[in-house]
Structure formats: structure tokens, C-alpha cells
Amino acid sequence: MGKKIGWTAKVRSHRTGETGHAHGVVTSDDPGYSTEQATEDVRNFVREKAREQGHVASAFDIEFYG
């Protein structure tokens, strides 16, 4: 059974400077999955989703729960 960690984050557009929010769940089968790894996974996810929509964005103030 994998480890699931819920997250929320503020997201900033590099083009416009506008901010918004994002949320989701990261999962891992690694029992040693750390908050640092989860943080990097969230940042990568936000960058990729923004890129898919033709934007450049970053996540900050990431909070985990669960």
C-alpha cells in the first residue's frame, strides 16, 4: 500500500505575477518518502501542468496534510 500525502500550495504565474491555489495528493510506495521529496514532486507537478497550458508557474507555501 502506497503512502498518500495531500497538499495545497500557492501558485504564481511568472508571466503575469498573478497568484492562485492548487491542491492534490502525492503518492509513493517508498516507506521512507520524505517531505522534501514530496515538495519537489509538487513543484514539478505544478511546473508541468502550467507548461501543458502554455504558461510558466511555480509553487510556494506548500502545505501537507494526511
C-alpha positions as CSV (number, residue, x, y, z in Angstrom):
1,M,0.0,0.0,0.0
2,G,1.5,3.4,-1.0
3,K,1.9,6.4,1.1
4,K,-0.5,9.3,0.2
5,I,0.0,12.9,1.3
6,G,-2.4,15.6,0.5
7,W,-1.1,19.1,-0.4
8,T,-2.1,22.6,-1.0
9,A,0.1,25.3,-2.5
10,K,0.1,28.9,-3.7
11,V,1.0,29.1,-7.4
12,R,2.5,32.1,-9.1
13,S,2.5,32.9,-12.9
14,H,5.9,34.0,-14.0
15,R,4.4,35.9,-16.9
16,T,1.7,37.9,-15.1
17,G,2.7,37.7,-11.5
18,E,-0.8,36.6,-10.6
19,T,-1.2,34.0,-7.8
20,G,-3.7,31.2,-7.2
21,H,-4.0,28.0,-5.4
22,A,-3.5,24.3,-6.3
23,H,-4.1,21.1,-4.4
24,G,-3.7,17.4,-4.9
25,V,-2.2,14.2,-3.5
26,V,1.2,12.8,-3.9
27,T,1.8,9.0,-3.6
28,S,4.8,6.8,-3.2
29,D,5.5,3.2,-2.5
30,D,8.7,4.2,-0.8
31,P,8.2,3.9,3.0
32,G,11.0,6.5,3.5
33,Y,9.2,9.0,1.3
34,S,10.1,12.4,2.8
35,T,8.5,15.8,2.9
36,E,11.5,17.1,0.9
37,Q,10.8,14.6,-1.9
38,A,7.1,15.4,-1.8
39,T,7.9,19.1,-2.0
40,E,10.0,18.6,-5.1
41,D,7.2,16.3,-6.6
42,V,4.6,19.1,-6.1
43,R,6.9,21.8,-7.6
44,N,7.5,19.5,-10.7
45,F,3.8,18.8,-11.0
46,V,2.8,22.5,-10.9
47,R,5.5,23.3,-13.5
48,E,4.4,20.5,-15.8
49,K,0.7,21.4,-15.6
50,A,1.5,25.1,-16.3
51,R,3.7,24.1,-19.3
52,E,0.9,22.0,-20.7
53,Q,-1.3,25.1,-20.8
54,G,1.5,27.3,-22.3
55,H,2.4,29.0,-19.0
56,V,5.4,29.1,-16.7
57,A,4.5,28.9,-13.0
58,S,5.9,27.9,-9.7
59,A,4.5,26.6,-6.4
60,F,5.3,28.0,-3.0
61,D,4.0,28.0,0.6
62,I,3.3,24.2,0.1
63,E,1.5,22.6,3.0
64,F,1.0,18.9,3.5
65,Y,-1.8,17.1,5.4
66,G,-2.9,13.5,6.0
